[in-house]
Amino acid sequence: MTQTIVIAEMNNNAVHPSTAELVSAANTLGGEPTLVVPCTDAGQASGAAGMGAATIIAAKSGAFAHYDASGWAEALDAVVPQGTIITGASPQSKDLAARLAARRNLSVVQDAVKIEGGSITSPVYSGKAMQTVSASGDVVVSVRSNVFAPATGGATDVSVIDTDGNVATSVQEFMARASERLDVAEANIIISGGRGMGSPDNFTHLEAIADTIGAAVGASRAAVDTWEAIPHSMQVGQTGKTVNPNLYIAVGISGAIQHLAGMRSSKYIVAINKDADAPIFQHADYGIVATWEEALPVLHESLKGMMG
Ligand SMILES: Cc1cc2nc3c(=O)[nH]c(=O)nc-3n(C[C@H](O)[C@H](O)[C@H](O)COP(=O)(O)OP(=O)(O)OC[C@H]3O[C@@H](n4cnc5c(N)ncnc54)[C@H](O)[C@@H]3O)c2cc1C
């Protein structure tokens, strides 16, 4: 491989902390990673300092004001050096990864959960199987969050390169998220509720635990479809968000294949379900066969004790 280039994960025009994990992923491929920050103002790239990259480039363009697949890919393609490209695995970054790969005629591996000596492992068939491919040349790889420990140190100086892309569509309006709670896609710990919660009001029990341990609250599709108060932004699964936390607590969730598709790569899975035969227990590291009414108060009390 020639060189590895990391495209910074951006959130509201700021470098997202998960970018340091991408640099760590790039390090496993060898070489000294270059970190490219898509920005409208070079100052936005300052957040990339100390994230482990050997070089930081602020790719500056008005095209980066809002995400547009073709505009971003064109503007980045113009400034990103040749080599293997690493991006995040958010829906936007996977879209960008595919666009960049197409522009450079490279292969793309999406949702990598392991990179070892040129071998890249990622889930396929909605997570029912894992595939490992070996890269013999440059590739584009999107890497899931919480897989690599964040890199530290490295460059602090930023060089600025102006670029431009033809923006085909632009965002006219942002609608604020209904909830200000932590997003499941960004969380290290998630506690999710399913139809077994009985009512959307009972999600307050999950929220209380989430507040104690700094978790995000997720939901199954059955919960989202059944109760208007549970927004789709909370849905985990094939038609919701793909998550990869260190700890996933599934409460009153049966463990349908479409739900598993979004969370089965979590490091530790805890299931609380009153039905000992619920499929979720086949994938759980720890299982509690009980109603949530019985289990959650006990769990909350002991977590409060642990958190001091
Ligand atoms: C194309 C397609 C895409 C889909 N995409 C998704 C997706 O993205 N995400 C997703 O989640 N699903 C998705 N589904 C739906 C999926 O197949 C399941 O229907 C859904 O995941 C079930 O949600 P659930 O586990 O909350 O509900 P249920 O299957 O009804 O399970 C409820 C569970 O709660 C338990 N329970 C009941 N009461 C209690 C109690 N008091 N205490 C403890 N446990 C209790 C029950 O034993 C049961 O196991 C999709 C389906 C299709 C066809």
The ligand as an ORCA input file, in Angstrom:
! r2SCAN-3c Opt
* xyz 0 1
  C     -37.882     -5.567      6.159
  C     -37.916     -5.522      7.651
  C     -37.076     -4.637      8.308
  C     -37.085     -4.577      9.706
  N     -36.213     -3.706     10.336
  C     -36.154     -3.717     11.693
  C     -35.232     -2.880     12.390
  O     -34.495     -2.074     11.808
  N     -35.197     -2.964     13.743
  C     -36.001     -3.806     14.450
  O     -35.916     -3.828     15.687
  N     -36.901     -4.596     13.811
  C     -37.008     -4.557     12.455
  N     -37.943     -5.328     11.837
  C     -38.968     -5.973     12.656
  C     -38.538     -7.273     13.299
  O     -38.787     -8.361     12.410
  C     -39.330     -7.525     14.600
  O     -40.706     -7.511     14.302
  C     -39.055     -6.495     15.681
  O     -37.659     -6.352     15.881
  C     -39.691     -6.966     16.977
  O     -39.533     -5.977     17.952
  P     -39.599     -6.363     19.493
  O     -38.575     -7.369     19.789
  O     -39.626     -5.098     20.262
  O     -41.072     -6.965     19.629
  P     -41.564     -8.444     19.837
  O     -41.021     -9.366     18.833
  O     -43.051     -8.362     20.000
  O     -40.903     -8.887     21.229
  C     -41.245     -8.350     22.464
  C     -40.449     -9.137     23.515
  O     -40.703     -8.566     24.765
  C     -40.779     -9.611     25.721
  N     -41.579     -9.094     26.844
  C     -42.915     -8.845     26.885
  N     -43.256     -8.299     28.056
  C     -42.114     -8.198     28.777
  C     -41.814     -7.711     30.087
  N     -42.760     -7.184     30.857
  N     -40.535     -7.755     30.501
  C     -39.547     -8.299     29.721
  N     -39.780     -8.765     28.472
  C     -41.047     -8.717     28.010
  C     -41.419    -10.777     24.994
  O     -41.092    -12.010     25.603
  C     -40.821    -10.621     23.594
  O     -39.631    -11.392     23.461
  C     -37.953     -5.395     10.450
  C     -38.805     -6.290      9.773
  C     -38.784     -6.344      8.411
  C     -39.695     -7.315      7.701
*
